[in-house]
Amino acid sequence: MPVHRRSQLLTRALVLTAAAATALGAATGGGAQAAPASPDPGDRQDVKTQVEQLYDEAEQASERFNAAQEAQRRLQGETTILQGEIALAQDQLNGLRGDLAMVAGAEYRGGGMTQTAQLILSPDPEGYLARARTQGQAAVRQQETLHELITRQRRLDQRRTEAADKLAELDRTRRSLADSKQQVQQRLAGAQKLLNGLGAVERARLAVQDARDAEQRATRGTDRLDLGTAPPASERGAAALAAAVRMIGSPYVYGATGPHAFDCSGLMYYSWRQAGVTLPRTSQAQAYAGQRISLSEARPGDLVIFYRDMHHVGMYAGGGVIVHAPRPGARVRYESVTAMPVSGVVRL
């Protein structure tokens, strides 16, 4: 993408951010009420720091929510398969029991007479011996059936235990999902409460300042974005990066994977899907989706994982710049790769 086009996207993202913040202020500030007095710069910085901390905690909880959601889908699928296997095994077991019951009933109706006595009393000894050989073979098959019955019963019991474990795990995952969602909502509500205390004008000012700071970090204070000349790591990497850049200006929404809103890992998931690659859903899982390389080896399209707990991810765009969905309250944008502590770089 030409440099001037990227600059236009940065400008558009800045305008969108300011417009969104102004609209939010208008929606929450009330039309007839007087705007709160503007706090002094020190107060604004304190609020900004607290809001950023709450947003960071919300993003961490969001990634836990994504992981729990993925685990829930996986466990539901595995549990459904197990329950189907259990039903089939039970039907087969019932059939084997029916076969054995028929044989046992036939033996009971035979009166329990010994084979020697039956041979002596038989009007057709040769025919009886032939039938006895057949009955001997049937007895062997009966023993095999009984052994199969016991083996199948053990397997069925084992599958039932596995299903019970899966259901218990699914229940724990659902509770974790609800807890993570609550944490996200609490952090976002806390941040919004702090922002509401500033008034619409101050909220818009903070949003614009945040976007300008990000632009300065990405452009290193110059008037243009320099992504260098390093080629993408692959054609798919180039396609993924192009998809991510097209999303600049889209809002951050926790749990979102596009096409109109994203969280950090959701943007990577969406962008690489456009390149024909399905990534894991969370930033922690994406950190192990490919080959680990050093930051000095990073090429456009590579994933950059941030923080020790790997709760944030962006895509390397070149020249020490990433494109990412920063956090709640911000929009997809360019940022310097040094804006956050790098945990690792992944090449797909």
C-alpha positions as CSV (number, residue, x, y, z in Angstrom):
1,M,0.0,0.0,0.0
2,P,1.4,3.5,-0.9
3,V,2.7,5.6,2.0
4,H,0.2,8.4,1.3
5,R,-2.7,5.9,1.5
6,R,-1.5,4.7,4.9
7,S,-1.3,8.3,6.1
8,Q,-4.9,8.8,4.9
9,L,-5.9,5.8,6.9
10,L,-4.2,7.1,10.0
11,T,-6.0,10.4,9.6
12,R,-9.3,8.6,9.1
13,A,-8.8,6.6,12.2
14,L,-8.0,9.8,14.2
15,V,-11.2,11.5,12.9
16,L,-13.3,8.4,13.6
17,T,-11.9,8.1,17.1
18,A,-12.6,11.8,17.9
19,A,-16.1,11.5,16.4
20,A,-16.9,8.4,18.4
21,A,-15.7,9.9,21.6
22,T,-17.8,13.1,21.0
23,A,-20.9,11.1,20.1
24,L,-20.4,9.0,23.3
25,G,-20.1,12.1,25.3
26,A,-23.3,13.5,23.8
27,A,-25.1,10.3,24.5
28,T,-24.1,10.0,28.1
29,G,-23.6,13.7,29.2
30,G,-27.2,14.8,28.9
31,G,-28.5,17.6,26.8
32,A,-29.9,20.0,29.5
33,Q,-27.3,19.5,32.2
34,A,-24.3,21.8,32.4
35,A,-21.0,20.2,31.5
36,P,-18.7,19.4,34.5
37,A,-15.9,21.8,35.1
38,S,-12.8,20.8,33.2
39,P,-10.3,19.1,35.4
40,D,-6.7,20.3,35.5
41,P,-4.1,18.5,33.4
42,G,-2.9,16.5,36.4
43,D,-6.4,15.2,37.0
44,R,-6.8,14.3,33.4
45,Q,-3.5,12.4,33.4
46,D,-4.6,10.5,36.5
47,V,-7.9,9.6,34.9
48,K,-6.2,8.6,31.7
49,T,-3.8,6.3,33.6
50,Q,-6.6,4.6,35.5
51,V,-8.7,4.2,32.4
52,E,-5.9,2.6,30.5
53,Q,-5.3,0.2,33.4
54,L,-8.9,-0.8,33.5
55,Y,-9.0,-1.2,29.7
56,D,-5.9,-3.4,29.9
57,E,-7.5,-5.6,32.6
58,A,-10.6,-5.8,30.4
59,E,-8.6,-7.0,27.5
60,Q,-6.9,-9.7,29.7
61,A,-10.4,-10.8,30.8
62,S,-11.5,-10.7,27.2
63,E,-8.8,-13.2,26.1
64,R,-9.8,-15.4,29.0
65,F,-13.4,-15.2,27.8
66,N,-12.3,-16.1,24.2
67,A,-10.4,-19.1,25.6
68,A,-13.3,-20.3,27.6
69,Q,-15.7,-19.9,24.7
70,E,-13.4,-22.0,22.5
71,A,-13.1,-24.6,25.2
72,Q,-16.9,-24.7,25.6
73,R,-17.4,-25.3,21.8
74,R,-14.8,-28.0,21.8
75,L,-16.2,-29.8,24.9
76,Q,-19.8,-29.6,23.6
77,G,-18.6,-31.3,20.4
78,E,-16.7,-34.0,22.2
79,T,-19.5,-34.6,24.6
80,T,-22.0,-35.0,21.8
81,I,-19.7,-37.6,20.1
82,L,-19.2,-39.5,23.3
83,Q,-22.9,-39.7,24.0
84,G,-23.6,-41.0,20.5
85,E,-20.9,-43.7,21.0
86,I,-22.3,-44.6,24.4
87,A,-25.8,-45.1,22.9
88,L,-24.4,-47.3,20.1
89,A,-22.4,-49.4,22.5
90,Q,-25.4,-49.9,24.8
91,D,-27.4,-51.2,21.8
92,Q,-24.7,-53.6,20.9
93,L,-24.4,-54.7,24.5
94,N,-28.1,-55.3,24.7
95,G,-27.9,-57.4,21.5
96,L,-25.1,-59.6,23.0
97,R,-27.1,-60.1,26.2
98,G,-30.1,-61.2,24.2
99,D,-28.1,-63.8,22.3
100,L,-26.7,-65.2,25.5
101,A,-30.2,-65.3,27.1
102,M,-31.6,-67.3,24.2
103,V,-28.8,-69.9,24.5
104,A,-29.2,-70.2,28.3
105,G,-33.0,-70.7,27.8
106,A,-32.4,-73.4,25.3
107,E,-30.1,-75.2,27.7
108,Y,-32.6,-75.0,30.5
109,R,-35.4,-76.4,28.3
110,G,-33.0,-79.3,27.4
111,G,-33.4,-80.6,30.9
112,G,-29.8,-80.6,31.8
113,M,-29.3,-84.3,30.7
114,T,-25.7,-85.4,30.4
115,Q,-24.3,-86.0,26.9
116,T,-23.5,-89.7,27.7
117,A,-27.1,-90.4,28.7
118,Q,-28.4,-88.6,25.6
119,L,-26.1,-90.7,23.4
120,I,-27.3,-94.0,25.0
121,L,-31.0,-93.1,24.6
122,S,-30.7,-91.6,21.2
123,P,-32.3,-93.7,18.4
124,D,-29.7,-92.1,16.0
125,P,-26.3,-92.2,17.8
126,E,-24.4,-91.1,14.7
127,G,-26.7,-88.1,14.1
128,Y,-26.5,-87.2,17.8
129,L,-22.7,-87.2,17.7
130,A,-22.8,-84.9,14.7
131,R,-25.2,-82.6,16.6
132,A,-22.9,-82.7,19.7
133,R,-20.0,-81.6,17.6
134,T,-22.1,-78.7,16.4
135,Q,-23.2,-77.9,19.9
136,G,-19.5,-77.9,21.0
137,Q,-18.7,-75.4,18.4
138,A,-21.7,-73.3,19.6
139,A,-20.4,-73.5,23.1
140,V,-17.1,-72.1,22.0
141,R,-18.9,-69.3,20.2
142,Q,-21.0,-68.7,23.4
143,Q,-17.8,-68.3,25.4
144,E,-16.5,-65.8,22.9
145,T,-19.7,-63.9,23.0
146,L,-19.5,-63.8,26.8
147,H,-16.0,-62.5,26.7
148,E,-17.0,-59.9,24.1
149,L,-19.9,-58.9,26.4
150,I,-17.6,-58.3,29.4
151,T,-15.1,-56.4,27.2
152,R,-17.8,-54.2,25.8
153,Q,-19.2,-53.5,29.2
154,R,-15.9,-52.4,30.4
155,R,-15.4,-50.1,27.4
156,L,-18.9,-48.7,28.0
157,D,-18.2,-48.0,31.6
158,Q,-15.0,-46.2,30.6
159,R,-16.8,-44.1,28.0
160,R,-19.4,-43.1,30.5
161,T,-16.7,-42.0,32.9
162,E,-15.1,-40.0,30.2
163,A,-18.5,-38.4,29.3
164,A,-19.0,-37.5,33.0
165,D,-15.6,-35.9,33.2
166,K,-16.3,-33.9,30.0
167,L,-19.6,-32.7,31.3
168,A,-17.9,-31.6,34.6
169,E,-15.2,-29.8,32.6
170,L,-17.9,-28.2,30.5
171,D,-19.7,-27.0,33.6
172,R,-16.4,-25.5,34.9
173,T,-15.8,-23.8,31.6
174,R,-19.3,-22.3,31.5
175,R,-18.7,-20.8,35.0
176,S,-15.3,-19.5,33.8
177,L,-16.9,-18.0,30.8
178,A,-19.5,-16.2,32.9
179,D,-16.8,-15.0,35.3
180,S,-14.6,-13.7,32.5
181,K,-17.6,-11.9,30.9
182,Q,-18.4,-10.3,34.3
183,Q,-14.8,-9.1,34.7
184,V,-14.8,-7.5,31.3
185,Q,-18.1,-5.8,32.0
186,Q,-16.9,-4.6,35.4
187,R,-13.7,-3.1,34.0
188,L,-15.4,-1.4,31.1
189,A,-18.1,0.0,33.4
190,G,-15.3,1.3,35.7
191,A,-13.5,2.9,32.8
192,Q,-16.7,4.5,31.5
193,K,-17.6,5.8,35.0
194,L,-14.2,7.6,35.2
195,L,-14.6,9.0,31.6
196,N,-18.2,10.2,32.4
197,G,-16.7,12.2,35.3
198,L,-14.7,14.2,32.8
199,G,-17.5,15.3,30.6
200,A,-18.0,15.0,26.8
201,V,-15.4,17.5,25.8
202,E,-12.6,16.1,28.0
203,R,-13.5,12.5,26.8
204,A,-13.2,13.6,23.2
205,R,-9.9,15.3,24.0
206,L,-8.5,12.2,25.6
207,A,-9.6,10.0,22.7
208,V,-8.0,12.4,20.2
209,Q,-4.8,12.7,22.2
210,D,-4.6,8.9,22.4
211,A,-4.9,8.6,18.7
212,R,-2.3,11.3,18.1
213,D,0.1,9.7,20.5
214,A,-0.3,6.4,18.7
215,E,0.3,8.1,15.3
216,Q,3.4,9.8,16.7
217,R,4.7,6.5,18.0
218,A,4.0,4.9,14.6
219,T,5.5,7.7,12.6
220,R,8.3,8.5,15.1
221,G,7.1,12.1,15.2
222,T,7.5,12.7,11.4
223,D,4.7,13.6,9.1
224,R,4.5,10.2,7.4
225,L,4.5,6.5,8.1
226,D,7.6,4.6,7.1
227,L,7.1,0.8,7.0
228,G,10.5,0.1,5.4
229,T,11.2,-2.0,2.4
230,A,11.4,-5.5,3.9
231,P,9.1,-7.9,1.9
232,P,6.4,-9.9,3.6
233,A,7.4,-13.3,4.9
234,S,5.0,-15.0,2.4
235,E,2.2,-14.3,0.0
236,R,-0.3,-15.3,2.6
237,G,1.4,-13.0,5.1
238,A,1.0,-10.1,2.6
239,A,-2.7,-11.0,2.1
240,A,-3.3,-11.1,5.9
241,L,-1.6,-7.8,6.4
242,A,-3.6,-6.2,3.6
243,A,-6.8,-7.4,5.3
244,A,-5.7,-6.0,8.6
245,V,-4.8,-2.6,7.2
246,R,-8.2,-2.4,5.5
247,M,-9.7,-2.7,9.0
248,I,-8.0,0.4,10.3
249,G,-10.6,2.6,12.0
250,S,-12.7,-0.3,13.1
251,P,-13.7,-0.3,16.8
252,Y,-12.4,-2.6,19.4
253,V,-15.2,-4.8,20.8
254,Y,-14.4,-7.7,23.1
255,G,-15.1,-11.1,21.7
256,A,-15.5,-9.7,18.1
257,T,-13.8,-11.3,15.1
258,G,-15.1,-8.9,12.4
259,P,-15.9,-7.8,9.9
260,H,-17.0,-4.5,11.6
261,A,-15.4,-4.8,15.0
262,F,-12.5,-6.7,16.6
263,D,-10.6,-7.5,19.7
264,C,-6.8,-8.0,19.4
265,S,-6.8,-11.7,18.6
266,G,-10.0,-11.4,16.6
267,L,-8.3,-9.0,14.2
268,M,-5.5,-11.6,13.6
269,Y,-8.0,-14.4,13.3
270,Y,-10.1,-12.4,10.7
271,S,-7.1,-11.2,8.7
272,W,-5.5,-14.5,8.4
273,R,-8.8,-16.1,7.4
274,Q,-8.8,-13.7,4.5
275,A,-5.5,-15.3,3.5
276,G,-6.9,-18.8,3.7
277,V,-5.4,-19.7,7.2
278,T,-7.5,-20.5,10.3
279,L,-5.7,-19.3,13.4
280,P,-6.5,-20.3,17.0
281,R,-8.8,-17.8,18.6
282,T,-6.8,-16.4,21.5
283,S,-3.5,-14.5,21.6
284,Q,-2.0,-17.1,23.9
285,A,-2.9,-19.9,21.4
286,Q,-1.8,-17.8,18.5
287,A,1.6,-17.4,20.2
288,Y,2.2,-21.1,19.4
289,A,0.6,-21.3,15.9
290,G,3.8,-21.0,14.0
291,Q,7.6,-20.7,14.1
292,R,9.0,-18.5,16.8
293,I,11.5,-15.9,15.6
294,S,13.3,-12.9,17.1
295,L,11.9,-9.4,16.7
296,S,14.9,-8.4,14.6
297,E,13.8,-11.1,12.1
298,A,10.2,-9.9,11.9
299,R,8.7,-9.4,8.4
300,P,5.3,-7.9,7.4
301,G,2.5,-10.4,8.2
302,D,4.2,-11.9,11.3
303,L,2.3,-12.0,14.6
304,V,3.8,-10.0,17.4
305,I,2.8,-11.2,20.9
306,F,2.9,-8.7,23.8
307,Y,3.2,-8.9,27.6
308,R,4.5,-11.8,29.7
309,D,1.0,-13.5,29.9
310,M,0.7,-13.0,26.1
311,H,-2.7,-11.3,26.4
312,H,-2.2,-9.0,23.4
313,V,-1.3,-9.6,19.8
314,G,-0.7,-7.4,16.7
315,M,0.6,-7.9,13.1
316,Y,4.0,-6.6,12.0
317,A,3.6,-4.1,9.2
318,G,7.3,-3.3,8.7
319,G,9.6,-0.6,9.9
320,G,9.1,-1.3,13.6
321,V,5.3,-0.8,13.3
322,I,2.4,-3.1,13.9
323,V,-1.3,-2.9,13.1
324,H,-3.6,-4.0,15.9
325,A,-6.8,-3.5,17.8
326,P,-5.4,-1.7,20.8
327,R,-8.0,-2.0,23.6
328,P,-11.6,-1.1,24.5
329,G,-12.3,2.5,23.6
330,A,-9.8,2.6,20.8
331,R,-9.9,1.6,17.1
332,V,-7.7,-0.5,14.9
333,R,-4.6,1.5,14.1
334,Y,-0.8,1.5,13.5
335,E,1.4,1.5,16.5
336,S,5.1,1.3,17.2
337,V,6.1,-2.2,18.2
338,T,8.0,-0.8,21.2
339,A,4.8,0.7,22.6
340,M,4.3,-2.5,24.6
341,P,6.7,-5.2,25.9
342,V,7.2,-7.9,23.3
343,S,6.9,-11.5,24.4
344,G,7.6,-13.1,21.0
345,V,7.2,-13.0,17.2
346,V,5.5,-15.8,15.3
347,R,5.8,-16.6,11.6
348,L,3.0,-18.6,10.0
